[in-house]
């Protein structure tokens, strides 16, 4: 199965945000290259919020280009067999944490946001990844900093999209 086909199946199975979900599916139907950065009309990305439920905290990256505290994530690559694999790869690469486990049930949220030219939109498929309480992180080349934040401090450092992702992740965790 191609990454494109996997994305369509994942989105069709996602039960939340019905209007936005349909916009993602419509975008893919109109853009067979919509999985890739080269699609200037917009493309899917995969991200994961790294959570440590045992300690009530999340790991955020200070993005090198955007200079914002964000979840781990980025562009799909040709070797990614699925959106879940892309999200897990990105979370592992950007956090330096081996052994992350995505929460069961597929994506926790979708977030479409504008990006600078030449592309126009990121259609982000957002997951949550659980880290062990003793997980050691390492800053990647894509990050200026990497830091654990208690759940109640996220809104002080991150934008509303990260706060919504945290809320959806905590709901999925049953917290």
Secondary structure, DSSP 8 states (H G I E B T S, - for coil): --HHHHHHHHHHH--S-HHHHHHHHHHHHH-TTTTSTT-TT-EEEEEEEEEETTTTEEEEEEETTT-SEE-EEEE--TT--SHHHHHHHHHHHHH--TT-EE-TTS-SEEEEEE--TT--EEEEEEEEEE--TT------TTEEEEEEEEGGGHHHHB-HHHHHHHHHHHHHHT-
